[in-house]
Amino acid sequence: ILGGSTTGAHQRPYMASLQVDGHHVCGGFLIAEQWVLSAAHCMEDMKGKTFQVLLGAHSLSQPEPHKRLYAVRAAVRHPGSNTETNDDDLLLLQLEEKATLSEHVKILPFQRQDVDVPPGTMCEAAGWGFTSHSGRKPDVLQQVERPVKSREECNRRPYHDNTITDKMLCTDSRKKDTCKGDSGGPLICNGVAEGVVTAGARVCGNYKKPGIYTRIAAYVGWIDGVMAAAEE
Ligand SMILES: NCc1cccc(NC(=O)c2cccc3[nH]c(C(N)=O)cc23)c1
């Protein structure tokens, strides 16, 4: 998160840190007791390693009473996700067991109505991603407030030049933005998860490359289908 601030400890109890070999690689968030939603691109740099999911954390390094690492029973990438585009950049992680919910671990509701968030709506992103262009990594959860940018404007040059589909949304990225390591985290508007952070142009804090998010409401059928199939 560039240009943001430290979150109040445990004020975002749905936040997940996706970890490989004990290191934070991506964000995610709890959408059901046994399911975390994140971004498919987070599995790219994995080289067959295994994910763990950290819940209940504020600091990545310090011992905290409610912090707990969960093993992943299943990782389901959206079938349309690929390394070349930001399309369908979603990942569902089934935890090895149901998360123990508490004041520090809670489910975040996501938008089920497939209606665009009005441009100008102020939304929030949170994560343990880079806090500087030089790649400074925070220990504690960061957050930033960003206004939604219309798809029509976001699709113009010098912005994203017609790469933003109806299943994506943009936020202004001047100075304040998401960055490497924030991928997979939620974009929260009026208390509801509307988007999932995607790396987009892999540029942070440059107004010419607005933040790109996958619109969750456009994938409700897929999300519900994956979770239901695992119950059979
Ligand atoms: N909202 C934009 C956004 C949102 C989420 C993730 C990213 N991922 C990056 O940008 C990225 C990726 C790889 C290497 C990188 N190096 C740097 C860097 N040194 O700034 C960034 C990156 C960007």
The ligand as an SDF file (V2000), in Angstrom:
LIG
                    3D

 23 25  0  0  0  0  0  0  0  0999 V2000
   -1.9730   -0.8490   -8.1920 N   0  0  0  0  0  0  0  0  0  0  0  0
   -0.9250   -1.5310   -8.8300 C   0  0  0  0  0  0  0  0  0  0  0  0
   -0.5720   -2.8630   -8.2640 C   0  0  0  0  0  0  0  0  0  0  0  0
   -1.4500   -3.5650   -7.4190 C   0  0  0  0  0  0  0  0  0  0  0  0
   -1.0640   -4.8210   -6.9220 C   0  0  0  0  0  0  0  0  0  0  0  0
    0.1620   -5.3630   -7.2510 C   0  0  0  0  0  0  0  0  0  0  0  0
    1.0130   -4.6670   -8.0710 C   0  0  0  0  0  0  0  0  0  0  0  0
    2.2170   -5.2780   -8.3490 N   0  0  0  0  0  0  0  0  0  0  0  0
    3.2870   -4.6050   -8.8210 C   0  0  0  0  0  0  0  0  0  0  0  0
    3.2750   -3.4480   -9.0720 O   0  0  0  0  0  0  0  0  0  0  0  0
    4.5570   -5.3000   -8.9980 C   0  0  0  0  0  0  0  0  0  0  0  0
    4.6230   -6.6060   -9.4360 C   0  0  0  0  0  0  0  0  0  0  0  0
    5.8810   -7.1990   -9.6020 C   0  0  0  0  0  0  0  0  0  0  0  0
    7.0380   -6.4940   -9.3080 C   0  0  0  0  0  0  0  0  0  0  0  0
    6.9170   -5.1700   -8.8440 C   0  0  0  0  0  0  0  0  0  0  0  0
    7.8410   -4.2400   -8.4590 N   0  0  0  0  0  0  0  0  0  0  0  0
    7.1670   -3.1130   -8.1060 C   0  0  0  0  0  0  0  0  0  0  0  0
    7.7610   -1.8540   -7.6400 C   0  0  0  0  0  0  0  0  0  0  0  0
    9.0600   -1.8980   -7.3440 N   0  0  0  0  0  0  0  0  0  0  0  0
    7.0460   -0.8410   -7.5070 O   0  0  0  0  0  0  0  0  0  0  0  0
    5.8390   -3.2680   -8.2360 C   0  0  0  0  0  0  0  0  0  0  0  0
    5.6900   -4.5890   -8.7040 C   0  0  0  0  0  0  0  0  0  0  0  0
    0.6500   -3.4180   -8.5760 C   0  0  0  0  0  0  0  0  0  0  0  0
  1  2  1  0
  2  3  1  0
  3  4  1  0
  3 23  2  0
  4  5  2  0
  5  6  1  0
  6  7  2  0
  7  8  1  0
  7 23  1  0
  8  9  1  0
  9 10  2  0
  9 11  1  0
 11 12  1  0
 11 22  2  0
 12 13  2  0
 13 14  1  0
 14 15  2  0
 15 16  1  0
 15 22  1  0
 16 17  1  0
 17 18  1  0
 17 21  2  0
 18 19  1  0
 18 20  2  0
 21 22  1  0
M  END
$$$$
